């Protein structure tokens, strides 16, 4: 097939050279015909010769393109960049048109992550708005190590009525190959930015029959329960809407051994810690 391609290229080059020479002869004959040195019939004959060679070049081009198509069919070319899996066909296998193919290629740069969110959370997502890009981060199975950062590409057009959830798709460049097809990850979608919010570690928040509270450490190192209103979480932190202020000392762990008025002995690394004021990201 490659030899036929070379033959078609040679035939086209030959006819193009003859066409170029015929056009030069036509130019010379046209010039002298105007001056009456040769008959008009001779010039017209040369014009017909040029037209015949132009048609021959067009035929050569069509033959060349046909041969190129046949050669393309004889070559296996991957339609996308990616990584291949285990090949589906080995040398000597009998194949049929219904066979799935030779090998499966999976695109990994970029790569997409599909995850779900409660349908009630869709109202705060502005995907599709002009100049709006919603960042998405993915973490490992333990939800501790960040693997990649990307952006939300689309929200599915239907809600799963059995779970009241909707599927979302995020795109990641994955330049370092940290994400692999079929990998389980935890997706964190940026929903809201709260400026100047008071945040504490999730372990600070305790619950009883009356609701949420935290153990507040008084100056004499005794503790008392403080009722709090819990806001949205952000990773290992949670927003406190009311009940605590920046600078309050609170108990981080060991709360089950406490009662009102009990004394605590803070460890150097902070069994009693301070509430902090900063930016809290609500990532459902």
N, C-alpha and C positions, 0 to 999 in steps of 0.2 A: 504493500500500500504506500509506503514511503517512496519507493521508486516511481510509482505512478504519479505521485505529487510532484516529484522533480521533473518528470517528463512534461507534465502540464505547465509547469513554470517555464521550462525551456521553450515550449511551443509558443507561449504568450510572448516571451522575450523576442523570439524570431519574428513574429508577426508585427510586433511593435517597432522593430528596427526597419522592416520593410515599409511600414506605414510612414515612419518619419522620412525615409528616402523618397517615397512617392509624393509626400506633401511638398518637399523641396523641389521636385521636378515640376509639380503643378504650379508652384509659384513662379518658376522660371518661364514655363510655357505661357502662363497667363500674361506675363509681362511682354513677351515678344509677340503674342497673339494680338494684343492691343495695338502694337506698332505695325501689324500686318506682315510680319516676317514668317509666320506659320499659320496654318489654317485653324479656324475655330473648332473644327471637328477633332483635331489632335488634342486640343486643350480639354474638350469635353470628354474625350476618352480617358485622359489622365485623371479627370475629376471622378469618373466612374471607378477607376482603379483605386483611388483613395477611399471611396465609399466602401468598396469590397474589402479592403484591408481593415477598415474600421470595424466592419461587421465581424471579420475574422478575429480581431482582438477581443471583441465582446464575447464571441463564442469561446475563445481560450479562457477568458476570465470565468465564465460560467462553468467550464469543465474543471478549472482549478478549484473553484469553490465547492463543487460537488465532490471532488477528490478529498478536499480538506474535511468535509463533513464525514465522509467515510472513514478517514483516518481518526477523527475525533471519536467516532463510535468504537474504534478499535482500541482506544486508550481509556483507562479507568481514572477519572479525575474526581477528587473529593469536592463536593459542592460547598463545604464550609471548612473553616479552620477548627481543629479540635483534637481530641484524643480518641484513639480507636480501642474498642474492646476486643474480646476473643473473636477471632474470625469464624464466620458461620459456614464457610465452604473451604474445603481442602482440595489439594490437587488429586484428581481421580474421582471426585464426587460427581454423581449424575445430578444435574440441575434442571429446573423447569421454570417457565416464566412466572409461576406463582410463588417461587422461593423468595424469602424476605430480603435477600441480597448477600453481599460478600462479608461485610463487617458493619457494625454500628459505630458511627462517629458522633461524639457528644461535644457540643460547643462549651468551652469553659472560660473563654475570655472574649466577651463578657459572659457572665453567668446569672441566671435568675433564681430567686428564692420565692417560693410560694408559702404563705402563712395565712392564718385566719384571725379575725377579730370579731367581737360581739357586734351584732348589727347596730346596737344602740350607739356605738362609738363612731359610726360613719358621719354623723352630723358635724363633727369637729375636724374632719379630714377634707382638705381643700384641693385634692388632686384634680388636675385638669384646668385649674385657674391660671391665667396668664402670669408669667414670671414667678410661679410658685413651684418650689422644689422641696418636697418633704424628705428629710434625711432618714435613713433606716440603717441601723447597725445590727450585726448578727454576732452572737456569742456561742461558745461551745456548749456541749450537752450539760455541763455543770453550771452554765450561765455566769461564768466568772471571767473567762478570757475572751476578749473581743477579737473576732476573726477578720472582719472586713466592714467597710462603711460604703453605703451606696445611696440610692434614692428610690422613692416609690414610683413605679411606672404606671400601674393601673389598679383599679378596683373592679372586681367582678360585677357583672350586671344583674346578678340574682343572689338572693339570700337563701341559705339552706334552712328550710323551715323546721327540720328535725332538731337542729342545734342552735338556730337563731344566730348563725355566724355567716360571715361573708369572706370570701377569699381575696387576698391582695397579692400583688406581684411586685417585687423589688429587683432592681438591676444593680449588679456590682461589677466593676472593672476586673477584679480578680487577677491583677497583674502578677502577683506573687504566687498564684495558684493555691491560696490557703483554703479555698472552697472547692469541694469535689462533688460531682453528681451523686445524688442520693443520700448525702450527709444530713444528719439531724442537727439542726441549729435552733437557737432561740433568737427570734427577731424582736428588736426594740424600735418602735416607731415613735418619732418625736411628734407629740400631739399639741402640747401647750408649754409656753415658757412663762414662769412666774418670777417676777423680779422682787427681790427683797423678802423672799419667803423664809420662814423659820423652819429648819429641817432638823430631824434627829434620826439616829439609826433605828431600823425597824424593831430591833430587840427592846427598845425603850418602851414601846407602846404595849400596855397590858389591857386586858378586858375582864369585866365582871358583868353581873346582871344589870348594872346601871349604865354600862357602856365602856368607853376607852378612858384610860387614865395612865399617868406616869408617876413614878416615885420621885419626888422632889427632895433634894438634899439641902437641909437648912444649915445655917452657919455653924451650929454646934454639932454637925455631922449626924443629926437625927433625921429621919425621913418622914414624909407625910404624902399621902396620895393626892395627886392633883388631876382634876378632871380636864380632859383635853378634847378638842375636836380635830379629828384626823382628816387631812386632805389627801391629794393624790400621791401615790408612791413614785419613786424614781430609783430603780435598781435596789440597792440596799438601804436607801434613805426614804423617809416619808415626810411630807409636809404637815406641819402643825398649824392649823388655821387659828386656833385660840387655846389658851390655857397655859402656854409656855412663852417665854420671851428670850431673846438672845442674852446669854450670860447666866441663865438658870443652870444649876447643877442637878443632874438627873442620874438615876441608876441605870446602868447598861445591862447588867446581868445579875443573876442570883436573886431575883425578885421574889421567888417563892418562899424564901426564908424571912421575908420582911413583914412587919406590921407597923401600924402607925406609931411613931415615937421611937422605933428601933434605931440603934446606932449603926453606922456603917464605917468601914475602914477602907478608904479608897486605895487601890493598888497604884503603884507608880505609873503604870500605863493606862490608868483611867477606868476603874470600875464605875466611878462617878465622872460623868463627862458633861460638857456644856452644850446647851442648845446653840446652834449656829444660825446665822442669818446670811442668806445668799440666794442664788438662783436655783430653783428646783425644776426639774424636767419631769413632766407627767408622761411616763412611757408605759402604757398598759401592756 
